[in-house]
Amino acid sequence: MSSTSQKHKEFVAEPMGEKPAYVVLGQFLVLKKDEELFRDWLKDTCGANVKQQGDCYGCLREWCDSFL
C-alpha cells in the first residue's frame, strides 16, 4: 500500500478556488469526462495552468474509473 504525501494531503484538504472539491467532480461529470472541455473549464474558472489541468483531470479520471 502506498503512502500519501503531505503535499497531497494538503491539496485535497483545500477547496479549488472558491469551489469545494465536489463541485469540481460534478463539473467533470457534467462535461462527460471530456478532457479538452474540462481543461478549458479549469483554466477559465480558476486559472489552472497546463500541469494543474492535467493533474486534476488525471486524478478525477482515475477516481471515476475506480469508483463509478
C-alpha positions as CSV (number, residue, x, y, z in Angstrom):
1,M,0.0,0.0,0.0
2,S,1.4,3.4,-1.0
3,S,1.5,6.3,1.4
4,T,0.0,9.7,0.7
5,S,2.5,12.6,0.7
6,Q,2.0,15.6,2.9
7,K,1.7,17.8,-0.2
8,H,-1.2,15.6,-1.5
9,K,-3.0,15.6,1.9
10,E,-2.8,19.4,2.0
11,F,-4.0,19.7,-1.6
12,V,-7.1,17.5,-1.1
13,A,-7.9,19.3,2.1
14,E,-8.3,22.7,0.3
15,P,-11.1,23.9,-1.9
16,M,-10.3,24.7,-5.5
17,G,-10.6,28.5,-5.7
18,E,-14.0,29.4,-4.4
19,K,-15.4,25.9,-5.2
20,P,-15.3,22.9,-2.9
21,A,-13.9,19.7,-4.5
22,Y,-17.3,18.1,-5.1
23,V,-18.2,20.9,-7.4
24,V,-15.1,20.2,-9.5
25,L,-16.1,16.5,-9.7
26,G,-19.6,17.4,-10.6
27,Q,-18.4,19.6,-13.5
28,F,-16.1,16.8,-14.6
29,L,-19.2,14.5,-14.8
30,V,-21.4,17.2,-16.4
31,L,-18.8,17.6,-19.1
32,K,-19.0,13.8,-19.6
33,K,-15.3,13.3,-18.6
34,D,-14.2,15.1,-21.8
35,E,-10.6,16.1,-21.3
36,E,-10.5,19.2,-23.5
37,L,-13.7,20.7,-22.2
38,F,-12.7,20.0,-18.6
39,R,-9.3,21.5,-19.0
40,D,-10.8,24.6,-20.6
41,W,-13.3,24.9,-17.7
42,L,-10.5,24.7,-15.2
43,K,-8.5,27.3,-17.0
44,D,-11.4,29.7,-17.2
45,T,-12.7,29.1,-13.7
46,C,-9.6,29.2,-11.6
47,G,-6.7,29.9,-13.9
48,A,-5.2,26.5,-13.7
49,N,-2.0,26.0,-15.7
50,V,-1.4,23.1,-18.1
51,K,0.2,20.9,-15.4
52,Q,-2.6,21.6,-12.9
53,Q,-5.2,20.9,-15.5
54,G,-3.6,17.6,-16.4
55,D,-3.1,16.6,-12.8
56,C,-6.7,17.3,-11.9
57,Y,-8.1,15.6,-15.0
58,G,-6.0,12.5,-14.4
59,C,-6.9,12.3,-10.7
60,L,-10.6,12.6,-11.3
61,R,-10.5,10.2,-14.3
62,E,-8.6,7.6,-12.2
63,W,-11.0,8.0,-9.3
64,C,-14.1,7.7,-11.5
65,D,-12.6,4.6,-13.2
66,S,-12.1,3.0,-9.8
67,F,-15.4,4.0,-8.1
68,L,-18.1,4.8,-10.6
